[in-house]
């Protein structure tokens, strides 16, 4: 992956107002894999004080989508066609880290997965797994 390819991912991510609202940041960008972290802010908690499933889903979906984008040619973006989530544990911690990966790239469909971990004092707990399909679209 070239620096120009990485820059394309960072620029696209910076244009996402939802990720800005959640305080999310892009941690790593590699071929077929992207990591996004977001703090569990007071505004993204559910009624019991855990991180809301909407936060988990949002960063998991974005990590999977950007992983797909790393394997597509320039001049294309992706949109989510479908994605499911299995919530495995409450989002307890300081922040969430989503690792998106490409399972099977394609010209018309890209199958992706994402794991979301909650982090507390450097310790990670797997809280969700997502699997879905991204569709390449021209920019």
N, C-alpha and C positions, 0 to 999 in steps of 0.2 A: 504494500500500500504506500502510495506516494504522499508527500506532505500536502500536495494539492488535493488529493482525495480526502485526507483527514480534514483539511480546511473546509471542504464542501460539507462534511458532516457537522462540524462545529458551527458553521454559518446557518445551516438548516435548523439545528437545535436552538440556536440563539433567537431564531424567529418564532419559536413556539411560546406564545404568551402563557399557555397553561403550565409549562415547565417552570417559567419564571414565577408564576403565582405560587407554585408549590415549593419554590426555593431549590429546585433540582439542578444538578450540575452533571456534565459529562465527565466521567473519570478516565475511561480508556476507550480508544477506538482502534480496533485491529481488524484484519480481514475476517469477516464472518462473525465478529464478536464485538459487543459494545457494553460498557458498564455505565449506569446512571445511579447517582445517589441523591437522596432527598432527606432533609431533616423531618422529624415528626414534630411539626409545629403545632401550637395550640389550635390553629384554625383548620388543621387536617386530622383531628382526633374524632373518634366516635364517642358515644355517651359513656362508655366505661373507661375512657382515657387512653385506649389503644389507638394506634394509627388506623385511620379509616381504610376500609377495603378499596375505596375509590382512589386513594393515594397509591396503594399497592398495585392496583390495576393500571393506573395511568403511567407509572414509571416502568412497569413490566412491559406494557404494550409499546411504549416509546423505545425501550432498549431493544426489543425484538425487531421493531420497524427499522431502527437505525442499523442494526446488524445486517438486515436484508439490504439496506442501501449501500453498505460497504462492498457488496459483491455485484452491484449493478453498474452499468456504464454511466459515464457522465451524461447529463441531459435527461436523467430520469429521477423521479422521486418514487415513494411508495405510499400506498394507503392500506389500511387494514381491511381485509375482506371479511374475516371472522377471526375471533380469538376467544378462548375459554380460559377460565382460571379455576384452579383448585386451591382454596385457602386451607392451609395446613396447621397454622398456629396463630395466636394473636400477634399483632405487630407491636411488640413491646420493645422499647429501646430508644436510642437517641436519633437514629436515622435508619433508612431503608436503602439497600443496595440491590439494584436489578441488573442481572447479567443476561443479555439477550444473545442468542446464537442462531446461526442459520443451520437448519437440518438438511434442507435440500433446496439449492438455488434453482431458478428457472427463468425463462424469458417472459412467461405469462403469469406464473404463480411462484411464490417463494415460501416454503414451509419453515416456520421459525418456532423457537421455544425461548422461554425466559424463566429464570429462577430469581425469586426475591428473598433476600435475607434481611432480618432485623439485626442491627448492630448495637451492642451495649458494651462500653468499655473495651472495644476491640474484639469482643466475642460475637460470632455470627450464628444466627438461628434461622434455618430455612422456614419461611412462613407461607410461601406460595409458589406454584408452578403454573405457567401459562403456556399454551400451545395454540398456534394459529397460522393463518395464511395472509401473506402480503401480496398486493398486486402492484406491479410496476406501472407508473404513469409518466408520460412525457412532461417536462417542465415548460 
